[in-house]
Amino acid sequence: MTDRRLDATTLATLPPDIQRPDYDRAATRIGIVHLGVGAFHRAHQAVYVDDVLAHDPAWAICGVSLNSVEVRDALAPQDGLYTLALLGERPRLRVIGALREVLAAREEGGRVLARLADPDVRLVTLTITEKGYCLAADELDFAHPDIVRDLENPRTPVSAIGHLVEGLRRRKAQRLPPFTVLSCDNLPDNGGKLRRAVVAFADRIDHDLACWIAENATFPRSMVDSITPATDDALRDRVAGELGCIDAWPVQREAYTQWVVEDAFCNGRPPLERAGVTMSDDIAGYDRAKLRLLNAPHSALAYLGSLMEIETVAQAMATPVLAGFVERLMREAIAPNVAAPRGFDAAHYIDAILERFRNPAIQHRLSQIAWDGSQKIPVRLLGTIADALAAGRSIDPLCVPVAGWLRYVRRQAKAGVAIVDPMADALAAVGRQCDGSAADVDAFLRLDAVFAPLSADARFVGALRVAYVALGDASSEAVARALSEM
């Protein structure tokens, strides 16, 4: 095993089939600060920016880890370079050069704040997961320990919100325009929530600052999508073998990727569309399409596939009766009930999703997708059912995965297997009482947190009972037989 490290000096020595930056990294300038420089950012947004830099060198990234030092310690000796493995039948490796600087805020807070106040920086992006926003009921949680601490010490923040406000305060003091703040976390109205949190925090410190931010800064909404499995030693070993040098922290993802961004930037923006980003004023429409056309079929595969003793999405898609049902569900039952954004091609999107589901290189376990059904079923399936009912369309196929979830809960409860769900106790109590008859449906429908107000619609209740009974004893054979008849 070589002891050479991937860095600027070894980049030119890599094998010719390894894709690498096709621009002069030394000529790039840092124009983006990214908070939360984890695997998803490096496999997703940073790759788009890597493509952007071939057209405009002003948008290199300073990556900031808010709480840990591991990414900095891994990538700083590599000059910010790392390898992306694109997973498919023929995996491909690509070295990404968009990260020109990596900082750890807990040890380099001054450098982070200085970078946020740099006139060259015009965009701040975030992937900090929902908890990083310190929200309660979609508004800033002023009782959160990090927010309490930052309000007492606003010049030396630890939270993402505190960093954004202090960076903006410095820019206002220097008479610089604000940066655009772009959330890349998958939560509804991400830009709106972030804007309200930043303005509310600033208002506790300086009302004039809060007004300046509200009037001048922008917080576009966005939607992101790509499966990014965790880095493991097998990936590190494979990358080292193909590169001929060590990469301390490569990342991997499926080949498919999507980034939809609201075109609402206050201080210029990178030419994202040249890198394949969709610029749209209807982020909610894209979110809705993803929930209904991607996430709902995922849940259908999870519950029906689990009943059929199938372990992964790819294995489920290799089961003709299940794969056929899910494709019909998407094209015939879900797509007609999706109010698509302008320019959205539902048929093409479905084709891409089915190809993703079939990817044998992604071992996405159905048992994990099955978690938190009480939270997922309403937004992934019940909304589509409600729209179909309002339009007078058939809901029979849409009720099958819902019935599959009920059968799955009953099976887990009867077997004494823990149900991973915020409503686990209530679900298990109902599941243990079920006898397998249509009456089980009525017991589940009394869970108003999941089913109200649809539980009062006789058309839905009847269709769900029929689907539940059609799945029989929920054995693999019974489920396969039911799906073949639909």
C-alpha positions in Angstrom: 0.0 0.0 0.0 1.4 3.4 -1.0 1.9 6.1 1.6 1.4 8.9 -0.9 -1.5 11.2 -0.2 -3.9 12.8 -2.6 -3.0 16.5 -2.9 -2.2 19.1 -5.4 1.2 17.6 -6.2 -0.2 14.1 -6.8 -3.2 15.2 -8.8 -1.4 15.1 -12.2 0.0 11.6 -11.5 -3.5 9.9 -11.2 -4.4 7.3 -13.8 -6.0 8.8 -16.9 -9.4 7.3 -16.4 -9.9 9.3 -13.1 -11.8 12.4 -13.8 -10.3 15.5 -12.2 -10.8 19.3 -12.1 -10.7 20.7 -15.7 -9.8 24.2 -14.5 -6.9 26.0 -12.8 -7.6 25.7 -9.1 -5.0 28.3 -8.3 -7.0 30.8 -10.3 -10.2 30.3 -8.4 -11.4 32.6 -5.6 -13.5 31.7 -2.6 -17.0 33.0 -3.2 -19.1 30.5 -1.2 -18.9 29.6 2.5 -20.6 26.3 3.3 -21.7 25.4 6.8 -21.8 21.7 7.5 -19.2 20.2 5.2 -20.3 16.6 5.6 -20.5 13.8 3.1 -23.8 14.9 1.4 -22.5 18.4 0.7 -19.2 17.0 -0.7 -21.1 14.5 -2.9 -23.7 16.9 -4.0 -23.5 20.7 -4.0 -19.6 20.7 -4.1 -19.8 18.6 -7.3 -22.1 21.1 -9.0 -19.8 23.9 -7.9 -16.8 21.9 -9.3 -18.6 22.1 -12.7 -19.4 25.8 -12.2 -15.7 26.6 -11.7 -14.9 25.5 -15.3 -17.1 28.5 -16.4 -16.5 31.0 -13.6 -13.6 30.9 -11.1 -15.2 33.2 -8.6 -17.2 30.5 -6.7 -14.8 28.1 -4.9 -15.9 26.9 -1.5 -14.7 27.5 2.0 -16.1 24.5 3.9 -16.9 25.0 7.6 -17.4 22.2 10.2 -19.3 23.8 13.0 -18.8 21.1 15.6 -16.0 18.7 14.6 -12.4 18.8 13.3 -12.4 15.5 11.5 -13.2 16.7 8.0 -10.6 19.6 8.3 -8.0 17.2 9.6 -8.6 14.8 6.8 -8.8 17.2 3.9 -6.5 20.1 4.8 -3.4 18.0 4.1 -5.0 17.1 0.8 -5.4 20.7 -0.3 -9.2 20.2 0.0 -9.1 17.5 -2.7 -11.2 14.3 -2.3 -12.6 11.5 -4.4 -16.2 11.0 -5.3 -17.2 7.4 -6.2 -20.3 7.4 -8.5 -22.1 4.1 -7.8 -23.6 2.0 -10.6 -23.0 -1.1 -12.6 -19.7 0.4 -13.6 -18.6 2.7 -10.7 -16.6 5.8 -11.7 -14.2 7.9 -9.6 -13.9 11.7 -9.8 -11.6 14.0 -7.9 -13.4 17.2 -6.7 -11.5 20.4 -6.4 -14.2 22.9 -5.4 -13.1 23.0 -1.7 -10.3 25.5 -1.5 -10.4 25.9 2.3 -11.7 23.7 5.1 -12.1 25.3 8.6 -13.2 23.9 12.0 -15.3 26.7 13.7 -14.7 25.5 17.3 -10.9 26.0 16.8 -10.9 28.6 14.0 -13.8 30.8 14.8 -12.0 34.0 13.9 -11.1 32.8 10.5 -14.7 31.6 9.8 -16.1 35.0 10.7 -13.4 36.8 8.7 -14.3 34.6 5.7 -18.1 35.5 6.1 -17.1 39.2 6.0 -14.9 38.8 2.9 -16.2 40.9 0.0 -15.5 38.0 -2.4 -18.0 35.8 -0.5 -21.4 36.4 -1.9 -23.2 33.1 -1.1 -23.5 31.0 2.1 -24.9 27.5 1.8 -25.9 25.1 4.6 -26.4 21.4 5.1 -26.7 21.2 8.9 -29.7 18.8 9.2 -33.0 20.1 10.6 -31.7 20.1 14.2 -28.9 22.6 13.2 -31.5 25.3 12.7 -32.5 25.3 16.4 -36.2 25.5 15.6 -39.3 24.8 17.6 -42.6 24.7 15.7 -40.8 26.1 12.7 -39.6 29.2 14.5 -36.3 29.9 16.3 -36.2 28.2 19.7 -34.9 30.9 22.0 -34.6 28.3 24.8 -32.1 26.2 22.7 -28.8 26.1 24.6 -26.8 27.2 21.6 -29.1 30.1 20.9 -29.1 31.2 24.6 -25.3 31.0 24.6 -25.0 33.0 21.3 -27.3 35.7 22.4 -25.1 36.3 25.4 -21.9 36.1 23.3 -23.0 37.2 19.8 -19.4 38.1 18.6 -18.2 34.5 19.2 -21.1 32.3 18.0 -21.3 28.5 18.0 -24.6 28.0 16.2 -25.2 28.3 12.5 -27.8 31.1 13.1 -25.3 32.9 15.3 -22.6 32.7 12.6 -24.9 34.0 9.9 -26.0 37.0 12.0 -22.5 37.9 13.1 -21.2 37.6 9.5 -24.0 39.8 8.3 -23.4 42.3 11.1 -19.8 42.6 10.1 -20.7 43.2 6.5 -23.2 45.9 7.4 -20.6 47.6 9.6 -18.1 47.5 6.6 -20.8 48.8 4.3 -20.7 45.6 2.2 -23.8 44.1 0.6 -25.1 41.0 2.4 -24.5 37.4 1.1 -27.3 35.2 -0.1 -28.1 32.4 2.4 -29.1 29.2 0.7 -30.4 26.2 2.8 -29.7 22.9 1.2 -31.4 20.8 3.8 -34.6 18.9 2.9 -37.2 20.6 5.1 -40.3 22.3 3.8 -39.9 26.0 3.1 -36.3 25.8 4.1 -35.4 29.3 3.0 -38.4 30.8 4.7 -37.7 29.1 8.0 -34.1 30.1 7.9 -34.9 33.7 7.1 -37.3 34.0 10.0 -34.8 32.4 12.4 -31.9 34.8 11.3 -34.1 37.9 11.5 -35.5 36.9 14.9 -32.1 36.3 16.3 -30.7 39.5 14.9 -33.7 41.4 16.4 -32.8 40.3 19.9 -29.3 41.9 19.4 -29.9 44.9 17.2 -33.2 46.0 15.7 -31.6 48.0 12.9 -29.5 45.0 11.9 -32.6 42.8 11.8 -34.3 45.4 9.5 -31.2 45.6 7.3 -31.1 41.8 6.9 -34.8 41.6 6.2 -34.6 44.3 3.6 -31.4 43.3 1.8 -30.5 39.7 2.3 -32.3 36.8 0.5 -32.9 33.2 1.5 -33.8 31.1 -1.5 -35.7 27.9 -1.1 -34.2 24.7 -2.5 -34.7 21.0 -2.9 -31.9 18.4 -3.1 -31.9 14.7 -3.9 -29.2 12.0 -4.2 -28.6 8.8 -2.1 -25.2 9.1 -0.4 -24.1 6.0 1.6 -21.6 6.5 4.4 -17.9 6.3 3.7 -16.4 3.0 5.0 -13.0 1.3 4.9 -14.0 -0.7 1.8 -14.5 2.6 -0.1 -11.2 4.0 1.2 -9.3 0.8 0.1 -10.9 0.8 -3.4 -10.2 4.5 -4.0 -6.6 4.1 -2.8 -6.1 1.1 -5.1 -7.5 2.9 -8.2 -5.9 6.3 -7.5 -2.5 4.9 -6.4 -2.5 7.2 -3.4 -4.4 7.6 -0.1 -7.6 9.7 0.2 -8.4 10.1 3.9 -12.1 10.8 3.3 -13.6 9.9 -0.1 -17.4 10.0 -0.5 -19.8 8.0 -2.6 -23.3 8.5 -4.1 -25.6 7.2 -6.8 -25.1 8.6 -10.2 -28.5 10.4 -10.1 -28.5 13.8 -8.5 -31.0 16.7 -8.4 -30.8 20.3 -7.1 -33.6 22.7 -7.5 -33.0 26.3 -6.4 -35.3 29.4 -6.2 -33.7 32.2 -8.3 -33.7 34.8 -5.5 -30.1 35.9 -5.0 -29.1 39.4 -3.6 -25.4 39.6 -4.5 -24.9 37.8 -7.8 -24.9 34.1 -8.1 -22.9 31.3 -9.8 -24.1 30.1 -13.2 -25.7 27.0 -11.5 -27.9 26.2 -14.5 -24.7 25.5 -16.5 -23.9 22.7 -14.1 -27.4 21.1 -14.3 -29.2 22.9 -11.4 -32.9 23.6 -12.0 -33.7 27.2 -11.3 -37.4 27.5 -10.4 -39.9 29.7 -8.5 -41.9 26.6 -7.5 -39.7 24.7 -5.0 -42.9 23.5 -3.2 -44.0 21.9 -6.4 -40.8 20.0 -6.8 -41.0 19.0 -3.1 -44.5 17.7 -3.7 -43.5 15.8 -6.8 -40.6 14.2 -4.9 -42.8 13.2 -2.0 -45.4 11.6 -4.2 -43.5 10.2 -7.1 -40.3 9.1 -5.3 -41.0 8.8 -1.6 -44.5 7.2 -1.9 -43.2 4.4 -4.1 -40.3 3.9 -1.7 -42.8 3.3 1.1 -44.8 1.0 -1.1 -41.7 -1.1 -1.8 -40.8 -1.0 1.9 -44.0 -2.3 3.3 -45.1 -4.7 0.5 -41.5 -5.8 0.0 -41.0 -6.5 3.7 -44.1 -8.6 3.8 -42.7 -10.6 0.9 -39.4 -11.1 2.8 -37.4 -8.9 0.5 -34.5 -7.0 2.0 -33.4 -4.1 -0.4 -35.0 -1.8 -2.9 -32.9 -3.3 -5.7 -34.1 -6.8 -4.8 -37.7 -5.6 -4.7 -37.3 -4.1 -8.2 -35.9 -7.5 -9.4 -39.2 -9.0 -8.2 -41.5 -8.6 -11.3 -44.9 -8.6 -9.6 -43.8 -6.0 -7.1 -41.8 -3.9 -9.6 -44.7 -4.0 -12.0 -47.2 -2.9 -9.4 -45.1 0.0 -8.2 -44.5 1.3 -11.8 -48.3 1.2 -12.5 -48.9 3.0 -9.1 -46.5 5.8 -10.2 -47.7 6.2 -13.8 -51.4 5.6 -13.4 -52.4 6.5 -9.9 -49.9 9.0 -8.6 -48.8 11.1 -11.6 -52.3 12.2 -12.5 -52.7 13.6 -9.0 -49.4 15.7 -9.0 -49.7 19.4 -9.7 -46.4 19.5 -11.5 -44.2 22.6 -11.6 -43.8 24.4 -14.9 -41.4 22.5 -17.2 -41.6 19.3 -15.0 -41.7 16.1 -17.1 -43.4 13.5 -14.9 -42.8 10.6 -17.3 -39.1 11.4 -17.5 -38.9 11.8 -13.7 -40.6 8.4 -13.2 -38.2 6.7 -15.7 -35.2 8.2 -13.7 -36.7 7.0 -10.4 -37.2 3.5 -11.6 -33.6 3.4 -12.9 -32.4 4.5 -9.4 -34.5 1.9 -7.7 -33.0 -0.8 -9.8 -29.4 0.2 -9.1 -27.7 -2.9 -7.6 -24.8 -0.8 -6.2 -27.1 0.9 -3.7 -28.0 -1.4 -0.9 -31.0 0.6 0.5 -32.7 -1.6 3.1 -36.5 -1.8 3.1 -36.5 -2.1 6.9 -35.0 1.3 7.2 -37.4 2.9 4.7 -40.2 1.4 6.7 -39.3 3.5 9.8 -41.6 6.3 10.9 -44.6 5.2 8.9 -47.0 7.4 10.9 -45.1 10.4 9.8 -44.5 9.3 6.2 -47.8 7.8 5.2 -49.8 11.1 5.5 -47.5 13.2 3.4 -46.4 10.5 0.9 -49.8 8.8 0.2 -52.8 10.3 2.0 -52.5 13.7 0.4 -52.5 12.0 -3.1 -55.6 10.0 -2.0 -57.4 13.1 -0.9 -56.6 14.8 -4.2 -57.8 11.8 -6.2 -61.0 11.7 -4.2 -61.6 15.4 -4.8 -61.0 14.8 -8.6 -63.3 11.8 -8.7 -60.4 9.4 -9.6 -59.9 5.8 -8.4 -58.0 5.4 -5.2 -57.9 1.6 -5.2 -54.2 1.2 -6.1 -53.2 4.1 -3.7 -54.8 2.2 -0.8 -52.7 -0.9 -1.4 -49.4 0.5 0.1 -51.4 2.0 3.0 -52.9 -1.4 3.7 -49.4 -2.9 3.4 -48.3 -0.6 6.2 -51.2 -1.7 8.4 -50.4 -5.4 7.7 -46.7 -4.7 8.4 -47.5 -3.0 11.7 -49.8 -5.9 12.7 -47.0 -8.5 11.8 -44.4 -6.6 13.8 -46.7 -6.2 16.8 -47.8 -9.8 16.8 -44.2 -11.0 16.6 -43.1 -8.6 19.4 -40.7 -6.8 17.1 -40.0 -3.2 18.0 -41.7 -0.7 15.6 -39.4 2.3 14.8 -41.9 5.1 14.9 -42.8 8.2 17.1 -46.2 6.5 17.6 -44.7 3.0 18.2 -46.7 2.4 21.4 -50.1 3.3 19.9 -49.4 1.4 16.7 -48.2 -1.7 18.6 -51.3 -1.6 20.8 -53.6 -1.6 17.8 -51.5 -4.2 16.0 -51.7 -6.7 18.9 -55.5 -6.5 18.9 -55.9 -7.1 15.2 -57.3 -10.4 14.0 -56.6 -10.0 10.3 -60.1 -9.1 9.3 -61.5 -5.9 7.7 -62.3 -4.7 11.2 -58.6 -4.1 11.8 -58.9 -1.1 9.5 -61.4 0.6 11.7 -59.1 0.2 14.7 -56.2 1.9 12.8 -58.4 4.6 11.4 -59.1 5.8 15.0 -55.5 7.0 15.1 -56.5 10.6 14.2 -52.9 11.9 14.1 -52.4 9.7 11.0 -55.7 9.4 9.3 -58.0 12.4 10.1 -59.8 13.8 8.3 -59.7 11.0 5.6 -61.0 8.5 8.1 -64.4 10.1 7.9 -64.6 9.6 4.1 -66.6 6.4 3.4 -65.0 6.0 -0.1 -61.5 5.9 1.5 -62.6 3.6 4.4 -64.2 1.2 1.9 -61.2 1.1 -0.5 -58.8 0.6 2.4 -60.8 -2.3 3.8 -60.8 -4.0 0.3 -57.0 -3.5 -0.1 -56.4 -4.8 3.4 -58.5 -8.0 2.9 -56.9 -8.5 -0.6 -53.5 -8.9 1.0 -54.8 -12.0 2.8 -52.6 -13.3 5.5 -49.8 -11.0 4.3 -47.5 -13.9 3.5 -45.2 -13.5 0.5 -47.5 -15.6 -1.6 -50.6 -13.7 -0.6 -49.1 -10.3 -1.3 -47.7 -11.5 -4.7 -51.1 -12.9 -5.6 -52.9 -9.6 -4.6 -50.4 -7.5 -6.6 -50.8 -9.6 -9.7 -54.5 -9.1 -9.7 -54.3 -5.3 -9.5 
